[in-house]
Structures are given as structure tokens and as C-alpha cells.
Amino acid sequence: MEAEGSEELEKSKDASITEAAPKLAQGKGWNPGDRLQVAVVSFSHTIQHGYVAALGVAYPFVLSDFHVSYAVLGVILGAAGIVGGLLQGLAGVVKKFSTKILLGSQNIGMAISLLVAAISPGMFLFGAARIFGTLVSWPQHPVGSAHLTDRVPHRRGLVLAMHTTGGNLGTLLAPLITSVIIAYYGWRPALVTMAILTALSSLLTWTAVHSPDHVSKRHNHQTESPKAAPAPKADGSLIEALRRREAKAVLSAGMISGAGRGLGVLAVYIPAYLRSGLHMSALTIGVLVTAVSIGALAGPGIGGQLSDRYGRRPVLLTLYLFGAAALVGFVVVGSNPLIVGAMGFLVGVFSYSEQPIRQALFSDVMHGVDARKAFGAYFAISQSVGSIWIAALGIVITSIGFRAAFITMAASFIVAGTIIGIFAKDNSKLANTGA
């Protein structure tokens, strides 16, 4: 009796595996560990965004102490962004280093950067620490994005949106912590606190990130249906893929829309506008930046799901249109904190959601190309050129004002949307079937 029961149980297990195999092979299910990897890599993105957001809240106070203009800050951040963006092209070169090593080292480097910035006696060392932080934080976007799309290629819109949402969680939490500490103790203790939290959080990255080559792909091989077509090899030419019209359109749009990019420009100049433009207190700045971050937390996940279902292009065009309107509204509604907070929420929903959908559209276009190489090229081109906007807008703010800078950001979204609307087409269904 026991033998027969055991035999029936084994047959039941075999039947379950056989039934699940076509689903996995056709790219419709989740392999064991996939959701964990999405969570852990996204948490690493939380650390990176927390680093940038904490500094964003501190900048107005740092500049006031060191008697430095926003033009100087913009030049420092722009130069750092260009170099850091170009370094992201290394993603396809350093394939012998695992995602765990690259992301873990990155996060420890950012903790060191925060600590040095906190003890800096002047702008020279502070700026050097900030540049160092940019140089060490390059792996997150190309390596993290490649790691996730390698594991879950059939839902790249969703996993890239979750990756962005993880980053925006850091944008949400860091300003709250930083602004409270600045209000009571000053910006230096705030940065020391963030350095400690960054170092402690890095432990999760070191211990929980696992390469898809050793986990997900092995499981796919074991459960692959005999009738399923083999997955295409990622051995296509990167240069040839970059020459595709859609690839050039997405890269051009990314370089232009960099004027309103959440992590780069908005994380710096929204707190600056609230402090230096509207003369708000540190605690009020923390609350209003949190309103932006709540929108940024909600937007990408919804946008990613919609883009997987209805296509990247219509979702991206919608984000550009409403994002431009929100950016203009943010600086024309006056100084009432409730109204500014409401507009900030809309900025978060639309402006911070543009990046992952554009990234997914690029990934669709680059089907057949190694993911690390593709994302390395994507971020090296769009992020480095887009970083020029940080310096340019710093000069605009110093010479003309914040309103002109935010209108410029909005105009960049309109131009980027026009490029996508004319020159890009949707390849999401093609890419998701492995064609």
C-alpha cells in the first residue's frame, strides 16, 4: 500500500513538472528564485537612489556653508555624470565579474563617498567625494537591468519597472531621514548616518544576489518542453543593433529627456527649488520631496504592467505629455505647500516613470544582443550625454532662475516624445516571443 501510494505521488510530481514545463519554456511563468532576484537587485537600486536623494536634500545647505553657486554644483555633477555614464559601457566588458561582486562593491563605495563628503572642510573635497560616488555606482543600471531581463525576459517591462520602483523607494525614504537629521543636527551628521545605513544595507546585496546562469537558466533547461523552440542566442552584433532606427530613436530621446530625469536632475533641483527658490524649511522640504517620491513609487509599476500589455510606445508618449505638464505646473502654482506637494506627486508619477519604459523599449529593440552589452551601451550613451543637462540647468538657474530651468525640462520631454512618436515602433510583442 505504501509503495503504491509513493509511486502515485511520484507520478503526480512528474505530471506537475510536465504540465509546468511548456509554460516555463514558452516564457509565461516565474522560475524559482526569480521574484527574490527582482527584490534583491531592486533593493540595491534603493541603496543607490537613497545615496543620491540624501545628497540632493543636503546640497542647498552645503552650498550655503561653502558659499558656492548652483552653477558650480552643476558643473561638478555634470562632469561626474558624463564620466560615470561612460563607465557604464564597461558592463559588457567585465562579464567575468558576477552581479553580486559588482553591485556589492558599488554600494560599499557609495558609503565611503558619503562619509568623506560629511567630513569635507570645503567644496573641493566634497566635490571629489561626490565624483568618486558617481564613478563607483555605475554598475547598478546596466548590470542590474541585464541581470533581471536575463532571468525574466518575457516580462521585461514589469521587472525593469520594479527595478526603478526599488530605486524610487530610496528616493522616498532617504529625504525623510536626511531632512529630519539636518533640521536638528546639520547636514554633516545626516550624511554620516546615511553612510552607515548604506554600508549595512550592502550586506544583503553581497549575500542574496545569484547569477541567472546558475539558477534560472539551469531550471529552464531541466524543465524545457521537447516541443518548445530553443531560445535565441544572444550573439548578435551590438553595433548593427545600435544602427536600427528604433534604437537610435530611443537613445536620442533619452539624451534629450535627460533634462527632466528623476535620479539625475530632479533629485538635485527639486530640493534646491524648495529651499533656495521658495525658502522652505528642511522639514517641509523633506515632506514635499516625499510627496514626489510617493508618486515615483506608484508610477513605474503601473506603467510597466501597461507597457507589457498594451505596448511601450503609447505608454511612453503619455508619460512624456503629462510629465511635461507636471514639471511646468510645479513651478507656476505658487508656494502653498499643499498645492506644491500635489504637483510634486504628479511629477513623481509621470517624470520618474519615463526611464524604465524607455529602457524596456530599447531592450525590445536589441533582441538577440547580450543584455549586459546592450544596457552598457544604452546607459553609456544616454546617461553620459544626458548628464550635460545637470551642468546646463545649474547655469540656467544661476543666471535666469528656477522657473526657466523647469520649463526647459518640460520642453525636453515634448521633444523626446516627438522623436518616439515619429521614429519608434513597438517591438515588445516581437521581443517577448523571442523573435
N, C-alpha and C positions, 0 to 999 in steps of 0.2 A: 504493500500500500504506500509506504513512504517513498519507495523507489519510483512508483508510478507518479506520485504527486510531485516528486522532484523533477522527473522527466517532463511533466506537463508545464511546470514552472519555467524550465529552461526553454521549452518550445515557445512559451508565451513571451519570454525575453527576446528570443531570436525574432519572433514576429514583430515585436515592437521596434526593434532595430531596423528590420527590413522595411517596415512602414515609414520610419522616420528618415531612412536613407535618401529616397528621392527628394524629400522636402529640403534636406540639407544640401544635396548635390545641386538642386535647382536654385539654391541661393535664397530660400524663403524663411529659413529658421535661424535660431541662435545656437551656436555651439556652446558646450560647457566652458565657462570662464570668459566668454565674450563680454557679458554685462559687467563683470568685475573689471576687465581691462578698460572698458569705456569709463567706468567710475574712477579708476586709479589715475589714468592718464589725464582725465578731466580735472581731477584734484590737483595734479601737478600744474595744470593751467591755472587753477585757483591760486596757487602759490605765486605764480609769475604775475598775474594780474594784481594780486594783493601788493606785491612789491611796487608796481608802477602806480597803483592808486594811492598807496600810503605816501609816496613821494609827491604825487600830484597835490594832495592836501597840504603837504609841508612847504611846497615851493614858494607861495606868497610870503610866508613867514621867514624863510631862508633868504629870499631876495631882499626883504626889508632889513634883516640883520646885517647882510653883507653889502647893502646899498648897490644892488645890481638891477638892471632893467630886464624886461621880458625879451628884448631883442637879444641880449647876451645869452639868456637861458635858451632861447630858441635856436641860436647858433650851436650851442653845446649839444642840445638834444638832437638837432638835425644832423650834425656830424656823426654823433654816436649811432643814430638810426640808420644812416647810409652804410656805415661800416658793418653794423650788426646785421642789416638786411643782406648785404653781400655775403656775409659769412654763412647765411642760411643755405646758400648754394652748395655748401660742403656736405649737405645731408646725403647726397648720392655718392660721395667720395668716402665717407667714414662708415661704410656699411659693416666693417668688421667689429665696430663697437655697438653693443646692444642698446636698445632703447632705455633699459634700466640704467646703464652707466652714463649715457648722455644726459638724461633728464635728472638723475640724481646729482651729478656734478654741477649741472646748471643751477639747481636750487641752493646748493651749498655756496656757490659763487655769489648768488644774489644776497645771501645772508651776510657774507663778508663785505659786499658792497654797501649794504645798509649800515653796517657797523662803522666802516671807515667814514661814510658820509656824516654819521652822527657826531663824530669827534673832530670833524674838519674845522680848522681855525679860520678858513676863508674860502672863497668861491673856487680857487684853483684846485684844491684837494677835493672839495665837494664835487666839482665837475669831473675830475679824474675818476672818482669813485662811481659816479653815475655812468660814465663811459664804460668803465670796467663791467658794471652790471649789465649793460647792453651787450657787450662782447661775449659774456658767458651765458646769456639767456637765449642765444639764437636757436638751440635745438627744439624748443618746445613746439613751435608751429609746424615746421616741416617734418620732423621726426615723429612727433605725437600724432599729427594728421595721417602720416603714412602708416603708422602702427595700427590706427583704428580702421582705416579703409582697407588695409590688408586683411584684417580679421573679419570685417563685416562689409564686404564690397557692395552687396546688394541693397544696403541701407545707408549708403554714404551720406546722404543728405541729413538723416537723423543723427548719425554718430558724430559728424562734423558739427552739427548744431549743438549736440550735447557737450562736445569739447569746448565750444565757445561759451555755452552756458556755465560750464565749470569755471572758466576764466572769469565770467561776469559775477560769479559768486564771490570771488576775491575782490572784484570791484565794489561789491556790495558791503562786504564785511570790513575791509581794511580802512575805509574812510571813517567808519563809526569809531573804531578803536583809536585810530590816529587823532581824530579831531577831539575826542574826549581827553586824551593824554596831553595834547597840545594846549587845550583850554586851561588845564590845571598845572601842568608841569613844563610845557615848552616842546618845541619840535625835536630837540635832541633826544630826550628820553623816549619820545614817541618812536623815533627811528630805531633806537636800541631795542625797544620792546618788539618791534616788527622783525628785527634781525633774529632775535631769539625764537620767535614763533616760526619764522621761515626755516630756520635750521632744524627745529623739532619736527615740523611738518614734512621735511625732506626724507625722514626715516621711512615713511610709507612708500615713497617712490622707490627707494632702494630695495625694499623687501617684497613689493607686490606686483611690479611690472614684469610681465613674462612675454618673451618673443612669440609672435604668431607662428613662426617657423617651427616651433617646438610644441605648440599646443593646438591651435585651431586647425592648421593645415594637416597635422597628423590625424586629427579626428575626422576631418573631411575624407582623408584617404581611406581610413578604416571603414567608413560608412557609405562610401560612394556607391551609387547605384550602377550596375553594369550597363544600363541603357543610357545613362547620362553622358552627355558630350563632355570631353575633357575641357577644363578651364584654359583660356588662352594664356600663353606665357608672356610675362612682362619683359619682352626683349626688344620692343620697338625702339626706333631712333628718337631720342629726345629732341634733337634739332629739327627733324622732319615734323614731329608733332607740334613743336612751337611755331612752325610756319603755317599751321592750319588757321584759316580765317577766324574761327571762333576763339582759338587760343589767343591770337593777337588782340581780339576784341576784349576778352576778359582781362588780359594783362593791362591793356590801355585804360580800361575803366577803373581798374584797381589803382593805377598810378594817379589818376585824376581824382577819384573819390577819396584818396588818402588825406585830402584836406579835412574830411569830416570823420576820419576813422576813430572808433571808440577808444581803443587801447593807446594809440599814439597821441592824437591831437586832443580829443575831448577830455581824456583823463588829466591832461595838463591844463587846458584853458577853461574848462568849466569851473573848477575851484578858483582859478585865477580871476575869472569874471566876477564870481560871487564875492570874493574878498576885495580885490582892487577896483572892480567896476561898481559893485553895489554896496561895498563896505560892510559886509555882514560878519558876524562873529564866527569863531571857529566851530562852535556847536551848531549854529544854524547852517553853516557850510556842510557839516557832516550830515545833517538831516536831509538837506536838499540833494547832495550827491548820492545819498542813499535812495532817494526817490528815482533818480536817473538809473541807478543800479538795479532797482526792483524791476523797472521796465526792461532793462537789458537782460535780466534773468528770465523774464517771461517770453520775450520776443523770439529768440533764436530757436527754441524747441518747437514752438508753433510753426514758425517759418520753415524749419527743416522737414517737419511732417507734411506740410502743404506742398513743399517742393518735390518730395518723393512721390506724392500722389498726383499733383497737377502740373508739375514741371518747374524747373528753376526760373526760367525767363519771366513768366508773368509775376511770380512772387518777388523776384529781384526788382522788376520795374515798379511794382507797388511800393516796395521799401524805399527806393530812391525818391519817388514822388512825395510820399508822406514824410520821409526823413528830412527832405529839404524844407518842407513847410514847418516842421517842428523846430529845426535849427533857427529859422528866421523868427518864429514865434517866441523862442526862448529869450531873445534879447530885445523884443519890442513890447512885451506885456507889462513892463514896469518892474517894480521892486517888491511887490506884495509876495511874501514867502509862499503862501498857498498857491497863488497862480503860477509863480515861477516853478514851484515843485510839480504842479500838474503838467506844465510844458516840459519840464525835465524828464518826467516819466515817459512822455511821448517820444522825446529824443532817445531815451534808452530803448524803447520798443522798436523803433524804426531804424535809427542810425547804427545801433550796436548789432542789429540782426543782419545787416547787409553783407558783412565779411564772410560768414560761413556759407551762405547761399552762393555767393560768387565763387568761393573756394570749391564748393561741390560742383558747380557748373564747369569749372576748369578741370576738375578731376574727371568728369564725364568726357570732356573733350580729349583728355590724354589717355584714353583707354589703350591698353597694350604697352604702356610705358611703365617702367619700375616706379612705384609710388614715391620712394624717397627722392629719386632724381626729379620727378615731376614737381613735387611740392618744394623741393630745394630751389628749383628754377623759379617757381611761382613766387615764393616769398623773397628770394634774392632780387627779382626784378621789381615786383610791385611794392614791396616794403621799403627797399632802399631808395627808389625814386620818390615814393610817397613820403618818405621822411623829410624830404626837402620842404614839404609843406609846414613842418613844425617851425623851422627857421623863418620861412617866409611870413607865416602868420604872426610870429613874435615881432617881426619888424612892422607889420601892419598894425598890430595892437599898440606898439610904442609910438608910431608916427600918426595913426589915424584914430584908432580906438577899437574897442571890443565889438561894437555893432558891425563895423565893416568886416571884421575878421569872420564873424559868424555868417554874414551874408555871403562871403566868399566860400565858406564851407558848403552852404546850401547850393550855390551855383555849381560847385564841383559835382554834386550829386545829380543835378539836372543834366549836365554834360555827360557824365558816366552812364546815366540811364539811356540817353540818346544813342550812345555807342552800342550798348547792349541791345537796344530795340532795333537798330538798323542792321548790325553786323553779326549778332549771335543768334544761334538757334538752339533748341533744346535737344540734347543728346542723352538725357537722363534715362529714358526707356531703353535706348540702344545700349548704353553702358551697363545698366543693371541686368541686362540679359547676357552680358559677357561678350557682346559682338565686337 
